[in-house]
Structures are given as C-alpha cells and as structure tokens.
Amino acid sequence: MNTQVRRRSAAALTALGIGAALLLAGCSKYPDPNGLTFHPEGTKSGWMLEDYKNGPGETIQIKEGEDVCGFSKDHTVLVRMLPRPTSKAGYARSGIVGIDTATGKELWNLPSRACNPTDMIDGVLYMSPNQWYGESPISDMDDRNYWRADPKTGKQIGQPYMVADRAQFFQVLGEHDGSVYASVNNGLVVKATDGKIDWQTDPPQESTDCVLIPNGKYVGCATTGDLGTYKVVDTSTGKLTVPETPKSGEVASIEWFSDGFSLGPQSYKDGEATYFDYTGKKLESHGTVILPGAPAGVFYSMADAKERNTVNAVNAKGKPVAAFDDNGVKFFPSGAVYESYSTPDVQSSASGNTVLVVDDNEAKFFDAKGKQYGSAPAPGQSLEIIDGVIRSYDSATGAGVLVMPKK
C-alpha cells in the first residue's frame, strides 16, 4: 500500500523484507499487543462475516474475465459481471447478473452493463450511464440517469440519485444523510440529493482517487503513487479546505484518517510524517508507523499512528486479534501461535471470534483462542473481503473463488 502509515499485510512485509518483519516482532521495545487499543471507524460490511464461525462452506467459481460486484445484505444473491464482450455480437451475452447463492440459478440480468465492488455500498448497487459498454445501445431513459438498483431483483429503487451528462469515469464514494457523493473523471467531486446536483468542484489538475471520510464531513483526494496532487473538500459547501497541492520532494504519500490526514516520505522510506486536521491545520510530525490491516472503507485515527507495533489484525472495537511473531502469527489474548516461515495475510471478523490466515494457497480458520477449526482452498495470489465474503483470485485475470460460510 502506497502510504506512509503502512497497513500491515503480507505484501507490505514482503516488500520490507521478511527478516525485517521478524525483527519487528521480536524486538522488546514494541508494546505488548494485549495492552493496545486502536480506533477503526467506517463501514461494517468490510469485516469478515461472523457466520464463518461455523467454518467454510461452498465455493463459487469466478471465471477469467468476470468480476464480483457484491452481495445483497442477506447474502442470498451474488451480483457478478460477465466477461466483457469482444465483438458487437457479444453485447447480448454480457452484462450484470444476479445469482442465487444457494442454487446457482440466475435470477435477473442487465445486458451490456458493467460493475465492480466499488459500485455496491451497504447492499445497494449504484448504476450510472458510463457502465454501459461503449458501442452498445443505450436508451434515452438511461443516458443521463444515475440510479440505485436492488441486488435481489436488479430493479431500480426510488428515483435517480442524480441526473447529469454521461461521465467518462464515475465512482460513487458513499451516501451520507440522504446525499450521494461521487468522483467524476478521476477527481471532480459531486454532491447530489434527490436527483439534483448540490455542488461540484472544479476539474482536477491531476487524476486522483477520492474517499469519503466516515463522518461524511469531508472528501479526500490524492494521486496514487509518489507524484501528483492532493486536496480536501468540505462536503457541506463543496469548497476546498486544502487546495489541490502538488506533491513535492519528500512529501509523496498520503494517509487518510477518520480525524485528519498525513503527508509523508516516498513509499517504503523511513522518515517523519506531518499530520493535519481536515481544515488544513498543521498538528505535529513524527516517525512513520505500520498500522494493522483494515477492511476497505475503514479508517484509523491519527492517534493510532503514534506508536510502532507488531499488530497485524484487530476487531471492529480496535482490540488486537493477531500479530507477527518470530515463529509466525500470534493470537490475542490467548498467546497461541500459528507457525509459519512466510508472511501470511490475516483477516478478522468484526467480533474477532473468527480469524482467517491465508498461507500456502489455503484459507485457514481459527477461533479467538487460536485453535484451527477449518480450511478451504485459496488458489489465487490476491485476497479481499467483499461484503464480508472471502475472495481469492488472480489479479491479472480475475479468475478465482468465493469461499462462502457454512450454513
């Protein structure tokens, strides 16, 4: 991850060096994880489902070229995108489909449509005109309408959340107090309520990725990587509290927190990071810290970045459930150890009663005491949690599996 407060993951620790990771774990100057509390805030849908306490269940195969958009809130329907068409004749066989997770039966389809996990937020699928394939026909009704779809039926919910010209790129950032926030064409931020645009920012100087901060008061945007720009938008007015500012010199990486942001050295370089609140007020500077991994849409507080630690995963209340140890992964509060010579990915349910360790292409399930009670194949090189469900896949092709919890 390209941030100075580095979310701890197998990939990050491999980049830092396995020896460095073990040195961190064994060094006595780091605090006992049992005495630490972090402050994660944000969506709850990113945490692994509590149903995994019963062990892994059926696996759903995802073919090359397909994508997973998300699940209905009750996880009875999977929304998936079929492979993109390679010719005009293929448009009718492409699109988005709703699949019954129990039977595999197709429940509905939206031909010529596209989607990805960022389009599904809290059990609602956000549709936009740019999700049509370029040369496929688009109706007059859909040419300007941005609407919500029920993942169980594929049908529209209520009125369009926005009416606007078709964008080249469009991403919903979230919904807060009845308003939808979105990024248009990589960094032009829009607020829309009841189908009308309340405000929009000026087009960005550089393409940026944007996030809606958990309290809904600010949107932060920054270019991925060590170059580009960053800015902060006040969602009540649409004004910039931090103007679009070029990254320069040692100010290269951005980390967004629930209560502010930091500017730090280039990715995977040591050095001090400087912290600001969302009005742009400078607060303090201190060394970089590796934070535990967290689900997509979850943010830590700036206070969590002050103390170096070895914690790899926490529960939704911020209590450590696992940390890297000289011999592998150590579970808390029990102290049990899973022995491994690699740096496995570790995920937790919101309660911390189920901990997932992915090692040697296998998903291994542990209870809160560190006792393994189940396993499932995890053949992909990448791992993510989508609406609480485990996905293991090949990042180049998209092929892989969804591991459902046992019912």
Buried (B, 14 or more C-beta within 10 A) or exposed (E): BBBBBBBBBBBBBEEBEBEEBBEBBEEEEBEEBEEBEBBBBBBEBBBBBBBBBBBBBBBBEBEEBBBBBBBBBEBBBBBBBBBBBEEEEBBEEBBBBBBEBEEEEEBBBBBBBBBEBBBBBEBBBBBBBBBBBEEBEBEEEBEBBBBBBBBBEBEBEEEBBBBBEBBEEBBBBBBBEEBBBBBBBBBBBBBBEEBEBBBBBEEBBBBBBBBBBBBBBBBBBBBEEBEBBBBBBBBEEBEBBBEBBEBEEBBBBBBBBBBBBBBBBBBBEEEBBBBBBBEBEEEEEEEBBBBBBBBBBBBBBBBBBEEBBBBBBBBBEBBBBBBBBEBBBBBBBBEBBBEBEEBBBBBBBBBBBBBBBBBEEBBBBBBBEBEEBBBBEBBBEBBBBBBBBBBBBBEEEBBBBBBBBBE
